[in-house]
């Protein structure tokens, strides 16, 4: 009798319904093992499939791995050649986070536009005074870098509110109705001076490292707003502090920073026009996000066991 293949599920707060969904998808030929925290080499060594972001340091111990289904949309720590065992396939949870992250970005947009981060400080100081003029989201020009699931959902919301939304992606294609303009990243420098609000939801990688350096930050119009919910290293932190210090930007909202966690003594905490959240736009705080991750994972487990087509697969030979 053939031994059952081990499917290890980890790092997500799952309920019995989630686990039943995964077990049914994997089928009778698999044994589902759920361990939310504290993984060891022994836990991963005999796992044929893993659902969840196993610590990259444990990847060399994944000797039997055939499928790694990430609970994250980003795959950069796992997608480099040689990171996974030969023949192992990698899938991510792209598409699960659009709802929660786009709403977080929209909340940040309104918070900056209405100066809520500044008024929160005034409230704490019992200071009944105004912060000055504002702009409106309706009629504002929003430059959006990143048009995946998250960026697309944010663009729909901003466009519905009357913003002029300019989308940037690596390659041109058909322009969605929720964009007023579509350009490639090659046009970034010429578009930055037009934007009232610059929104970033870019993946990691060398191409986006310090993409917004001091030169590009100063290409933004004076008083413009900057939002980043993609990767912290897409903005040069020293340059950002410099342009904030001299008043070039009207404000910034950051769910991601370089480094993370942001040190308690970092100057960014001190700016009254900077809103910082601790990388919580995604994660598992919205129940629907976990449901969507499990739907993707279940579909891939079923495909893996039956020879079907995987979804959200990442090409580990090319890198992320």
Buried (B, 14 or more C-beta within 10 A) or exposed (E): EEEBBBBBBBBBEBEEEBBEBBBEBBBEEBBBBBBEEEBEEEBBBBBBBBBBBBEEEBBEBBEBBBBBBBBBBBBBBBBBEEBBBEEBBBBBBBBBBBBBBBBBBBBBBEBBBBBBBBBEEBEEEEEEEEBEEEBEBEEBBBBBBBBBBBBBBBBBBBBEBEBBBBBBBEEEEEEBEBBBBBBEBEBBEEBBEBBBBBBBBBBBBEEBBBBBBBEBBBBBBEEBBBBBBBBBBBBBBEBBBBBBEEEBBBBBBBBBBBEEEBEEEBBBEEBBBBBBBEBEBBBBEBEEBBEBBBBBBBBBBBBBBEEEEBEBBBEBEEBB
